[in-house]
Amino acid sequence: MSRKSPAFVLALLALPISAQASDFTLKQEPGASVPLTEPQSDEYGIGGTNQIKALFPLTSYLDVGPTASFMFLPAEEKLVESGVVWGLGGGVRIQRPKDRESHHGIRPWIDADLLYVRTGKLDRPAFDAAVGFSVPIGESRAYSIGPFVRYLQVVQTPERTGYDNRHAKILTVGLSFELGSGIAKKTSSPMATPAPIASCPDQDGDGIP
């Protein structure tokens, strides 16, 4: 792994979470990452990850969209450089619709991505999968937050001199932040205005209609 990473990926990861609400969901997933297998588990410590997704709804349960990710793993050995991993790809997410009244709007979800990953001079395929849930903030449910656990596996290329040929497996735990279009606020039905009481004339002038 290398310290180098393309500047445009960093620009993607710097997108403000306060973007204007629209017909898609902007999701950001910062978290702590730890290598699960050798040699990465021997060379690197717990690092940080940030992943951004733009999710477009196909149905009320299914979203699809592009994914950009960035990962930094600090070196634990003096002769090893800290690891930098970046990736681009896309995936799908299945979740409970946000307009459901049950469970106070809490939405469990699962997702998966196929990624093109670059580490140093190596370009490799990768895939990930995650599970989590989101808790809405506010009546419109345009904002939400919740925990997640994500598993990433980088598929190694055919054997090359000077490179370990084993798969890299990394686990990330963190919080997801979402900004979407929200749902329409419910309006209470206007109260019926009582019909005016018909006046009854006082024909005999005694003060009693």
Salt bridges, closest charged atoms under 4 A:
GLU29 OE2 - LYS27 NZ 3.18
GLU29 OE1 - ARG150 NH2 2.98
GLU38 OE1 - ARG166 NH1 3.87
ASP63 OD2 - ARG93 NH2 2.86
GLU101 OE1 - ARG141 NH2 3.89
GLU101 OE2 - LYS186 NZ 3.50
ASP111 OD2 - LYS53 NZ 3.64
ASP111 OD2 - ARG150 NH2 2.91
ASP113 OD2 - LYS53 NZ 2.58
ASP113 OD2 - ARG150 NH1 3.50
ASP123 OD1 - ARG118 NH1 2.43
ASP128 OD1 - ARG150 NH1 3.31
ASP164 OD2 - ARG166 NH2 2.61
GLU178 OE2 - ARG93 NH1 2.99
GLU178 OE1 - ARG107 NH2 3.96
